[in-house]
């Protein structure tokens, strides 16, 4: 049975983290409005967006490509949260929590990509 993309655990977690990043960046300094805030929000929302877009493409190969893009965005945000910690915008505790969750997403995206590769 074909599942809706919104039912995938990786999509749910990615969406939840995008919301978390939006809320977290509300407390960043105003001078980051067009810098790190925008970059983090784009990276965080890019993950579920690319999963959603890929699932609505015409074939599995295209879906797989968008899962790869989502994985790249997860890699981007790993650096952005690291930078945010070192700039003093987030605590070590928040950094470690987000890092762990994004590493889980990366593993889940890798597994989704492997699953899609079997269907190509």
C-alpha positions as CSV (number, residue, x, y, z in Angstrom):
1,X,0.0,0.0,0.0
2,X,1.3,3.4,-0.9
3,X,1.7,5.7,2.1
4,X,1.3,9.4,2.1
5,X,4.6,11.2,2.5
6,X,3.2,13.0,5.6
7,X,3.1,9.5,7.3
8,X,6.8,8.8,6.9
9,X,8.7,9.1,10.1
10,X,11.5,11.0,8.4
11,X,9.1,13.6,7.1
12,X,7.4,14.0,10.5
13,X,10.7,14.4,12.3
14,X,12.1,16.8,9.6
15,X,8.9,18.9,9.8
16,X,9.0,19.0,13.6
17,X,12.7,20.1,13.5
18,X,11.9,22.8,10.9
19,X,9.3,24.2,13.3
20,X,11.9,24.0,16.2
21,X,14.5,25.8,14.1
22,X,12.0,28.6,13.2
23,X,11.2,29.1,16.9
24,X,14.8,28.9,18.0
25,X,16.0,31.5,15.5
26,X,13.4,34.0,16.8
27,X,15.9,34.6,19.6
28,X,19.0,35.2,17.4
29,X,20.4,38.7,17.2
30,X,18.7,41.1,14.8
31,X,21.9,41.4,12.7
32,X,21.5,37.7,11.8
33,X,18.0,38.4,10.2
34,X,19.4,38.2,6.6
35,X,22.3,35.9,7.5
36,X,22.2,32.8,9.7
37,X,18.5,33.0,10.6
38,X,17.5,32.9,6.9
39,X,20.1,30.2,6.1
40,X,19.0,28.0,9.0
41,X,15.3,28.3,8.2
42,X,15.9,27.5,4.6
43,X,18.0,24.5,5.3
44,X,15.6,23.2,8.0
45,X,12.5,23.6,5.8
46,X,14.3,22.3,2.7
47,X,14.5,18.8,4.2
48,X,10.7,18.1,4.4
49,X,10.1,20.3,1.3
50,X,12.4,18.1,-0.8
51,X,10.9,14.9,0.6
52,X,7.5,16.1,-0.3
53,X,8.4,17.4,-3.7
54,X,10.3,14.2,-4.6
55,X,7.4,12.0,-3.6
56,X,5.2,14.0,-6.0
57,X,7.6,13.5,-9.0
58,X,6.8,11.3,-11.9
59,X,9.2,8.5,-11.1
60,X,11.3,6.8,-8.3
61,X,14.6,8.1,-9.8
62,X,13.5,11.7,-9.4
63,X,12.2,11.0,-5.9
64,X,15.6,9.5,-5.0
65,X,17.3,12.7,-6.3
66,X,15.2,14.9,-4.0
67,X,15.9,12.7,-1.0
68,X,19.6,13.3,-1.8
69,X,19.0,17.0,-1.8
70,X,17.2,16.8,1.5
71,X,20.2,14.9,2.9
72,X,22.5,17.7,1.7
73,X,20.3,20.2,3.5
74,X,20.5,18.2,6.7
75,X,24.3,18.4,6.4
76,X,24.2,22.1,5.9
77,X,22.2,22.6,9.1
78,X,24.6,20.5,11.1
79,X,27.2,23.2,10.4
80,X,24.8,26.0,11.0
81,X,23.9,24.8,14.5
82,X,27.6,24.2,15.2
83,X,28.3,27.8,14.1
84,X,25.3,29.0,16.2
85,X,26.7,27.3,19.3
86,X,30.2,28.8,18.8
87,X,28.7,32.3,18.3
88,X,26.9,31.9,21.6
89,X,23.4,31.9,20.0
90,X,22.5,28.4,21.3
91,X,23.6,26.4,24.3
92,X,25.7,23.3,24.2
93,X,22.7,21.3,25.3
94,X,20.5,22.6,22.5
95,X,23.3,22.1,20.0
96,X,23.8,18.4,21.1
97,X,20.0,17.8,21.0
98,X,19.6,19.2,17.5
99,X,22.8,17.5,16.2
100,X,21.5,14.2,17.4
101,X,18.1,14.7,15.7
102,X,19.7,15.8,12.4
103,X,22.0,12.8,12.5
104,X,19.0,10.6,12.9
105,X,17.3,12.3,9.9
106,X,20.5,11.8,7.8
107,X,20.4,8.0,8.6
108,X,16.7,7.9,7.9
109,X,17.2,9.7,4.5
110,X,20.0,7.2,3.7
111,X,17.6,4.3,4.4
112,X,14.9,5.9,2.3
113,X,17.3,6.4,-0.6
114,X,18.4,2.8,-0.4
115,X,14.8,1.7,-0.4
116,X,14.1,3.8,-3.5
117,X,17.3,2.5,-5.2
118,X,15.8,-1.0,-5.0
119,X,12.8,0.2,-6.9
120,X,14.7,1.9,-9.7
